[in-house]
């Protein structure tokens, strides 16, 4: 019964991943991924990334890889039991900071050991090495957690492949953003066995990761096509609500994306029901909506070149 439950959850995660990719296709004007061949990497894999845009970073990076991804997340999200259960099903592992309370810090050892165990079982783990999120494309100083996980792997004679994922945005507020994701292999030649080795590792990663965070500075202006006006009523309400709730935080894009992800299908369903109620045939409704989505919102940058949202 338990095995069946987890197989079912795994299938749900794959479906959810497909839906997230589709939603990101609408939310972002462009997600430009460098070194796509690395997305097919098999075996134990540790993905080390910077963290400029809260939960949206994890969604974008994990959705690009063609495999299941586990990732370490801030521990305060796991303080309630039902939150912890749901987030664990979504492959999240809690890591606690001092601000969450000293009483939780001992749990980090469990998180690091769990990460090593997953890598031993040929899984992939995504970790944000800065340990903090700021809405900036400048790489911040690193925490110790990533090096400790690798040290644990080396102690177990395990040498996972390491990818650096430099992610950057041309803006941190709303749809139409251009995302640059540069994935680069990182060769760790020396075993990490002590604090000095951890410091050297962080220094090397910092230099390399800083060099592959390449923000796209083109301004994005959304062209007001039919699809834009279709979702404008919902988007305006959600945008204003999220702005009020996340002011002075780094969570705007993540909360906006999350609410649109769940509300947009309901909004489309409502439109379909209303149009069908006034006697418009369903084939015409679905055909028109499909055509609008294929075109998507056209976006124009400051250089007057165009792409499709």
N, C-alpha and C positions, 0 to 999 in steps of 0.2 A: 504493500500500500504506500509506504513512504517512498519507495523507488519510483512508483508510478507518479506520485505527486511531484517529485523533482524533475522527472522527464517532462511532465506537463508544463511545469514552470519554465523549463529550458526552452520549450517550443514557444511559449508566450513571449519570452525575452527576444527570440529571433523575430517574431512578428512585430514586437514593439520596436526593435531596431530598424526594421524596414519602414515603419510608420514615421520614426524619428528622422530617417534620411529624407523621406518625402516632405516632412514638415520643414526641415532645414533647407530643402530645395526652394521652398516658397519664402522662407524667412530671410535667407541670405541671397544677395545678388550674385555672389561668387564665393566658392570655397576652392581656392587654388592649392592643390596638394603637390608638393615636390617629392620626388623619389617614390612614386606609387608602387614600384615593384616590392618595396619593403612591407607593404600592407599584407602580403601573402606569407609572411614569415611564420614558420612552424616552430614547435618546441618551446622550451621555457624562454619567456621574453619579458623584460622589464622596460617599460616605456617611461622615460623621464621628461616631464614637460614643465614649462613656465605656466603661470596662472593669472592671466589678466582679466578674465571675464566670468568668474564664478562657475556655476554648474554647467554653463554653456560650453566651456572648454572641454569638459569630460564628454559631453554629448557629441561634439564635433569630432574629437579625436577617436573615441571609441566607435563611432558610426563609420569611420573610414576603414578601419581594419576589418578583414574578412574572417574574423574569429571572435570568440567570446572574450570579453575583457573584464577583469576585476579591477577595482580601483579604490584607493584609500581616500576617505572623505573626512571632513571635520567632525569631531566626536560629539559636538553639541546637538547634532541632528539625531543622535541615537539615544538620547536620555530617556525617552519614553519607550516602553516595551513594544508597543505596536509599531512605532516608527522603526525600531531596531529590527523587528521581524521583517517588515516590508523591504527595508533598505538592504538587508542581508540577502533577500531573495533576488534583489537587483545587482548582486555581486559587489556591494559596497562593504568596505572594511573600515571601522572607525579608528581614527587617530586623534588623540586628545592633546590639547595645548594647555599651558598653565592657566590661561584665562578661563578654561572650562572647570577648573578646580584641581587642586593637588591630589584629591582622593581618586581621580580617574587616571592619573599618569601611569600607574602600575599596569594598566590595561594595554598600554602601548607595546609592552613586551609580547603580549599575546598576539597583537596585530602583526608585529614583525615576524614572529614565528609562523603565524598563519600564512603570511606572504611567502616565506621560504618554502612552506609545505606546498603551496599552490604551484610555485615555480618547479619544485621537485616533480610535480605531477604534470609537467609540460604545459602549464597554464600561462596566461599573459596578465601582467599587472601594470596599471597606469598609476603613477604617483606624481604629484605636483611638488617638486623639490623645494620650492620657496616656502611652503608651509603657510602662505598667506596670499590673499587675493587683493590686488589693487588694480583699478581700471587704468592701466598704463602698459605700454609695450616695452617699457624698460625692465630688464630682468632684475629681480630683487636678490638680496643675500639668501643663502640656503640654510635649511635646517639639517639636522643630523640623521633624520629617519631613513633616507634613501641609502646612505652609506652603511648604516647599520644593517639594513636588509641584505645588501650585497656582502657585507662581512659575514652575516649568518649563512649565506649561500656558500661562500668560500670555505667556511668552517666545515660545511657538509660536503666539501669537494664538488660543489655544483657551480657551474659557470654559465649563467643564462646570457643569452644575447641581449644587448642593450641598445635601445633606440632613443635618441634625443628628439623631442617633438617641440619645435619652436612655433608657437601660434601667436598671431597678431591680428588686429582689427583696425579698420579705418575709422570706426566709431563704436561707441559702447552703448548706444541708445536707440533701439528700434530696428525696423526692417530695412532691407536694402543694403546691409553692410557687406563689405568685401573682406574676406578672411584669407590670410596666408598661413598655410600649414607646411612647414619644412621639416621633413623627417630625415634623420641622419643616423647611420650606424656609429656606435661608439665602442672602441676596442679597449677593454680593461685588461692590461697586460700584467699588472702587479696585484697580488693578493692583498686584500684589506684585512689586517690583523690587529690594528691598534688605532688609537685616536689620531696619531700623526698621519697614518694612511688615509683615514677618513677626511682629514683636512685637505690633503693633496688631491684626493679624488674630487672633492667639491670644487677646488680651484680649477681643475682641468675641465670639469663639466661646465662650470660657470663661463669660462672663456669660450668654449665650443658652442654652448647654448646661446650665448649673447650674439654670436656671429650668425646664427640662423633665424633669429627673430627679425623678420623683414616686413614691417608694416606697409600696406598699400595706402598711400596718402591721397589717392584720388577721391574727391568728394562725390558722393552718390546723391543724385536727385531723382526722385521717383516720378516717372511719367504717369499721368493720370489716365490710364486705360480703363476699359470696362471692368476688368477684374478688380482694379483698385476701388472703384465705386461700389462693387459688389460687397466687399468686406469692410469698407470704410466705416459704416455704423458700428460694427462690432469692434473694430480696431481702435476707433476713437475712444469708446467707452473704456475698453481694457487698458489702453495706453494711459489715460488720465488716472484711472484707479491705481495702476501699478506705480505711476510717478509719485502719487501721494503716499503710498505704503512703503516705498523703498527709498525715499529721499534721504540723501547723505549716506547711502550704503552702496555696495558694489553689485547688488542683486537685481538691478532693473531688467537687464536683458534676459536673465534666467527666469525670473518670475513672469515676464511678459511672454516669453516663448512657451513656458509651461501652461499658462492660462489659455493662450491661443491654441495650443496643442489639443486641449480637452474641449474647449468651447467651440472651436471652428467647425468640427463635424456636426455638432448640434445646431449651429447657426445655418449651415448648408441644408441640413435636414428640414429645418423650419421653412427655409425659402422654397424647397422642393414641395413641401406640403401645401404651402400657400398658393404656389403657381398651379399645382395640380387641382387644388380646390376651386380655382377660377377657370377650370376646364382646359388648361394647356396640357397636351398629351405628354406623357412621361418621356417617350423617345426624343421629343423636341427639347424638353428640359435638360435631360442628361447630355444630349448632343451639344447643346449650347454651352453648358457648363464645362464639358470636356474640351471644347474648342478654346474657351477662355483660359483654361488652365494650361493648355499646350502653348499658348502664346505667352502666358504669365505677364507679370508687370515688367515693361521695358524700363531699364534704368539708363540714365545718361550721366557720364562723369563730366568733370569740369573741362576736359579736353574735347568734349562734344563727340567722343566715340561712344558706341552703345553696346550693350550686352543684354541678356535676358535674365530677369529675376526668377 
